[in-house]
Amino acid sequence: MKKVLIDCDPGIDDALALALAHGDPRLEVVGITAVGGNVPLEFTTENSLRLRDFYGMTAPVARGAGRPLEREGINAGNVHGVMGLGEVVLPETAAELDPRHAVDLIIDTLAAAPGEISLVATGPLTNIALAVRKEPRIVEWAAEFVIMGGAYTRGNRTPAAEFNIMTDPEAAAVVFEAGWTTVMIGLDLTHQARANAEVRRRFEGLGRLEAELLTPCLDFYGRFPDYQELGPAIHDACAIAHLIDPTLMDAVPARVDVETQGRYTSGMTVTDFKAPPETRNALVPTTLDQARFWDLMTEAFTVIARSMA
């Protein structure tokens, strides 16, 4: 079983990523840290707590950074809804947050088991950058580091930049330059993970999970104009899927630099697949085995649905 620490900004696709991480028996979630991103920090934190309890998870949840390192925050409430989960309202929870700041939870968790815990980030990289600055040794302590963010051909927040990177490009630059190999699960890969009508039929009969979360979340997500024809892309779950089974994806080593100054390109992940080997700092998945990916998702959702019955 692989231990994983998840930094996230729930967010509809973050919610499904957490479900995959909890429902797959090959992963053990040892911590969840919230960052402002898809919606403001107060909502991403509350959503993290409520999702943890709804799924039956036990990992500590900590609140992190509410704004980018150097600029004003942006959000994607138009895509995820004002509170982040569309029109879903999960049961209230009496659970308390971990008293530590997310940055300290990240550092403490990785320090306690060097080389044993995978770190994954599915939101803006502010918490990770702050952790790197405070304790650079986390780069050595993390067993692997996977993000959902960036792209090598396109953007979604702007023509050049993906939302998570665009939200805090300075933090992303810190992270890519930190000295580890960042697995960059970008839009070119995640747009292959579409929850179309055929996929959604696989979730029928999953009881409370389907009725209270999957169906209303995907209905809301699917209203976004870019998703109406092919179905919503379940971006963040792809990062978790890579942790579970990297063979689901074909990946290419590359050099990734983050543009922080460009008038039209701020937040762009400039990806060079022909960079000299000694300069490469990333592994970039390019193609997804869609059939096996949705098998993975369905199996994990089934496990959670049974636990709720």
N, C-alpha and C positions, 0 to 999 in steps of 0.2 A: 504494500500500500504506500502510495506517494503522499507525503504531507504537503499542503499548499496553503499559502497565505494570499488572500484576495483583497486587492485595493480596488474600490469600485465606486460608481456614482449612480445607483439604481434610480430610474431607468428601466424600461421594459426589457431590453436585451440583457442588461445586467441581471435582472430577476431570473431570466431563463438560464443564464450562465451559472448562477448560484444553484439553481435546481440541478443542473447537470453535474456540478461539482459534488453536491451532496448525494445525489442518486446513484452515481457510479461507484461501485465497490472498490475501485482501484485508487480512489482519492480519499484523503482525510483532510477536511478543512480545519486548520488550527487557528485561524484568525481572519477577521473581516475588518477592513478599515475603509471609512467613508471619506470621499472628497467631493467638493462642490463641482458640478459639471452639467450633466443633463438638466438638473434642476438645482436650486440652491442647497447649501449644505444641510440646513435644518431638515429638508425633505429627504435627501439622500441618506442621512443618518437614521432618521425614523424608518425609512423604507428598509434599510439594512437590518435593523432590529426586528421589524415586523416580519420580513421575509425569513429571517433565521428561525423565528418561532413558528411561523406557518409551515415551514418545511420540516421542523423537528430537529434543527441543528443545535449545537451546543457551543460553538466557537465564540470567543469574546469578540465584541464589536466596539470599535473606538472611532471617535470623531476626529477628523483631520482638518486640512486646510479648506477654508471657505472661499478663497480668492487666489488668482494666479500670483506668481512671484513678483511680477513687475507691471502688470496691466489690469484694467478692469475686467471683471468676469463676464462671460456670456453664458447662455444656456440654450437648451433645446426643448423648452416647454411646448413649443408648437408641434413637436414630434411625439413627445412622451406624456404630454399633459402637464397641467400646472404643478401637480404634486409628484409626477414622475412615473406613475403606473397607470396612465390613461384614466379610465373611470373606475378602476379597482380601488376599493377601500378595504384593506386587510384588517383583521381584528386587532384591537389595541393590545399592547403588551405592557406588563409591569416590569419587564426586565430592565436592568440598569446597564448603562454603558460602562465599558472598562474605564477606570479613572485616568488612564494614560492618554496622552495625545497619540493620534495614529502613528506619527513618526516614531515615537518611543516604543509603541507596541511592535512596529516593524523591526526596529533595531534589536529590541530585547528578544523577540521570537527567533530571529535568525542567529543572534549571538548564542542562544541557548543550545542550538543544534547545528553547528556549522556544516555545510555541505549536505544537509538532510532535508531542507525545506525549499520547495519551489515558490517563487514569487511571481504573481501574475497581476497585471494592472489593466483594468478595462475602462478606465476613465482618464481624465487629464492627469498628467504625471507630476503634479505639484507635490504630493506626499512623498513620492519616491525621490524626487530631486532634493527635498529637504532632508530626507533620511541619508542620502548619499553625502550631502554637505556636512551633516552632523557626525556621521560615522562612515567614512569611506570604506571601511572593511566589509560592509554588507555586500559589496561587489564580489568579494571572495567567499562570503558565507552562504549566499544564495546558491542552491543546487542548480538552478536555471532561472532565467528571467524572461517572461513572455508578456507582451503587451498586445492589446487591440488598439491599433492606432496607425495613422499614416496611410500611405499608398505610394505606388511607384508610377502610376499613370494618371491619376485623377484626384479630385477632392470632392467633398460634399458640402462643407460649410462655405467654401469658395471654390472656384474652378481648380485651384492649385492645392488646397489644404483640407485635410480631414478634421472633423470636429474636435476630437480629443487632443490632437496636437495643436490645432489652431487656438484652442482655449488657453493654453499656456505653453507657447513655443520655447520660451526661455527655460522652463523646467524640462521640456523634452530635449533641448540641447544639452543640458547638464547630464541627463540620463544616458543619452547616446554616447557621450564623451567620457563616461565614467570608468571604462576599462573592462566591462563585461561584454559578452555577446548577447545582444538584444534580439529575441525572436519577434519580428515585427509582423503581426497578423493584420494586414491592411485591407483597404476596401476592395482591392483587386481579388483578394481571396474571399472576403466575407460576402461579397455580392453573389457568390456562388451558393450561399446557404440561404435559400429563399423558402419561407414557410408558405408555399402555395396551397391551393385547395386540396391537392392530392396528399401533401404532407399533413395538413390539418386533419384529414380524415383518420390518420393514424392515432390521433389523440382522443378520438371519440371513446367514451366509456371509462374515462379516467376520473370519474367521480368529482369530488370537491376540487381537486387540482384543475381539472378541465373547466368546471363551471365557474369557479370563483377567481381563477387567475388566467389560465391559458386562453380561453375563448375571449373574454373581455379585453385582455391585453392585446392579443393579436388582431382583434376587430378594430381596436383603436389605432394601433400601429399601422394597420393596413390602409387607413384613411390618408396617410401622407402621400402626396401626389407621386413621388418617385417609386412608391411601393404598390400602387394600385394594379398595375398590369401583371407583374411577375410575383407579387407577394412580398411581404417585408423581409428584409435581410436580418438574420439573427447574428449580428456582428460578434458580440462579446462571447457567446457560447463557443465560437471557433477557437478562441484562446484557451479555453478550458479543454476543448477537444484535443488540441495539440499536446497538452500535458498528459492526457490519458493515452493517446495513441498517435505519435508523430507520423506514423506511416499513412495516416489519412491524407497527408498533404505532401506534395513535392515542394522542396524548398531550395533556395539558391543563396549562397553566401554573397554579401554585398557590403559596400560602404554606404552608410546613411548619415547625411548631415541635415540639420534642421535649419531652415531659413527663418531668421528672426527679424530681419530688417526690410525685406522686400515690400514695396508699396502694394504690389498685387499678389505677392507670393509668400507673405508671412505665414508661417506654419507649414510650409511645404516640406515634405521629407524627400530630399534630393538623393536618389538611390542610384548608385553606380555598381552595376554587376560586373564591370570589367576592372574594378580597382585592384591594385596589387594586393596579393593575399595578406601581407603584413599590415595593411591599412584597414582591412575589413572589420567591421564592428557589429555586424548584424547577420541574421539568417532570415530570409524573406520567403515564406511560403507563397506559392503562386497558383497552385491548382488543388482542388478539394475533391476527394472521393465522396460525392454527395450521397450516394446510397448508404454507404457505411456511416457517414456522419449522422444521418437521420435515424439509422438503426440505433446508434449510440444515444441520441436524444430520447427516442421513444422508450428504450429500455430504462433509462434513468428516470424518466417521468413515471413510468409504470411502477418502479420501486417506491417512489414517493407517494403515488396515489394509493398503493396498497397499505402504506404505513398510516394513511389518514382514514382508511375505511373503519 
